[in-house]
Amino acid sequence: MGPLIIADVTLLAFCIFIGIFLRSFHSDYPEMEVGFHLWEVCYSKKTWEYGNKFAGNIAILLGILFFGIVFPLFLYFFENRTYLSILITILVLLFILLLFGIVKLWMRKKFNLK
């Protein structure tokens, strides 16, 4: 179980790091070298600032939800390493898909982008 616990803690720390990085250290608008690059986020200066902060918040929230709550519960109640390895892989993929999907849909709704 040790490698699964280490993987979970590492993924949790990585999600929090990515969230803080997107919130605080994204580039200014005209350059846009570092940040969350979706068309909806890159649309204007206002969407760039808001989108990076929102993506950072969502990354932290999803990281805590998946790797701070859901996976540790499964780790506590189940002992089959194969299923837990598959679960952590599914949670990583779900994290990525939800991060991009939530930010994309929210930005389109908030800024009326089509």
C-alpha positions as CSV (number, residue, x, y, z in Angstrom):
1,M,0.0,0.0,0.0
2,G,3.0,2.3,0.4
3,P,3.4,3.2,-3.3
4,L,-0.3,4.0,-3.5
5,I,-0.2,6.3,-0.5
6,I,2.9,8.0,-1.9
7,A,1.2,8.4,-5.3
8,D,-1.9,9.9,-3.7
9,V,0.0,12.4,-1.6
10,T,2.1,13.3,-4.6
11,L,-0.9,13.9,-6.7
12,L,-2.6,15.9,-4.0
13,A,0.5,18.1,-3.6
14,F,0.8,18.4,-7.4
15,C,-2.8,19.6,-7.8
16,I,-2.5,22.2,-5.1
17,F,0.8,23.4,-6.6
18,I,-0.8,23.7,-10.0
19,G,-3.7,25.6,-8.6
20,I,-1.5,28.0,-6.7
21,F,0.7,28.4,-9.8
22,L,-2.2,29.2,-12.1
23,R,-3.7,31.7,-9.6
24,S,-0.5,33.6,-8.8
25,F,2.2,33.1,-11.5
26,H,0.5,33.3,-14.9
27,S,1.9,35.7,-17.5
28,D,0.4,39.0,-18.4
29,Y,-2.2,39.1,-21.2
30,P,-0.3,40.1,-24.4
31,E,2.5,37.5,-23.9
32,M,0.4,34.6,-22.4
33,E,3.5,32.4,-22.2
34,V,2.5,30.8,-18.9
35,G,-1.1,30.0,-17.9
36,F,-4.1,28.0,-18.6
37,H,-4.4,27.9,-22.4
38,L,-8.0,27.4,-23.5
39,W,-9.5,29.5,-26.3
40,E,-12.1,30.8,-23.8
41,V,-9.4,31.9,-21.3
42,C,-7.2,33.5,-24.0
43,Y,-10.0,35.5,-25.5
44,S,-9.2,38.9,-23.8
45,K,-7.3,40.4,-20.9
46,K,-10.4,40.1,-18.6
47,T,-11.0,36.4,-19.5
48,W,-7.2,35.7,-19.1
49,E,-7.1,37.0,-15.6
50,Y,-10.4,35.5,-14.5
51,G,-9.8,32.2,-16.2
52,N,-6.4,31.5,-14.7
53,K,-7.6,32.3,-11.2
54,F,-10.8,30.2,-11.7
55,A,-8.7,27.3,-13.2
56,G,-6.4,27.4,-10.2
57,N,-9.3,27.3,-7.8
58,I,-10.9,24.4,-9.6
59,A,-7.6,22.5,-9.7
60,I,-7.2,22.8,-5.9
61,L,-10.8,21.9,-5.3
62,L,-10.7,18.8,-7.6
63,G,-7.4,17.8,-6.1
64,I,-8.6,17.9,-2.6
65,L,-11.8,16.2,-3.6
66,F,-10.2,13.3,-5.5
67,F,-6.9,12.8,-3.8
68,G,-7.6,14.2,-0.4
69,I,-11.0,12.6,0.2
70,V,-12.2,10.0,-2.4
71,F,-9.0,8.0,-2.9
72,P,-8.1,7.9,0.8
73,L,-11.5,6.5,1.6
74,F,-11.1,3.8,-1.0
75,L,-7.6,3.1,0.3
76,Y,-9.0,2.7,3.8
77,F,-11.9,0.4,2.9
78,F,-10.4,-1.7,0.1
79,E,-7.2,-3.7,0.0
80,N,-6.9,-4.9,-3.6
81,R,-3.9,-3.0,-5.1
82,T,-5.0,-3.7,-8.7
83,Y,-8.3,-2.0,-8.3
84,L,-6.8,0.9,-6.3
85,S,-4.2,1.4,-9.1
86,I,-6.9,1.5,-11.7
87,L,-9.0,3.9,-9.5
88,I,-6.1,6.3,-9.1
89,T,-5.5,6.3,-12.9
90,I,-9.2,6.9,-13.5
91,L,-9.2,9.8,-10.9
92,V,-6.2,11.4,-12.7
93,L,-8.0,11.2,-16.1
94,L,-11.2,12.5,-14.5
95,F,-9.3,15.4,-12.9
96,I,-7.9,16.5,-16.2
97,L,-11.2,16.1,-18.1
98,L,-13.2,17.9,-15.4
99,L,-10.7,20.7,-15.0
100,F,-10.8,21.5,-18.7
101,G,-14.5,20.9,-19.0
102,I,-15.6,23.0,-16.1
103,V,-13.4,25.9,-17.0
104,K,-14.5,25.8,-20.6
105,L,-18.2,25.7,-19.8
106,W,-18.0,28.3,-17.0
107,M,-16.0,30.8,-19.2
108,R,-18.4,30.4,-22.1
109,K,-21.4,31.0,-19.8
110,K,-19.9,33.9,-17.7
111,F,-18.4,35.8,-20.7
112,N,-21.1,34.8,-23.3
113,L,-18.5,33.2,-25.6
114,K,-19.6,31.0,-28.5
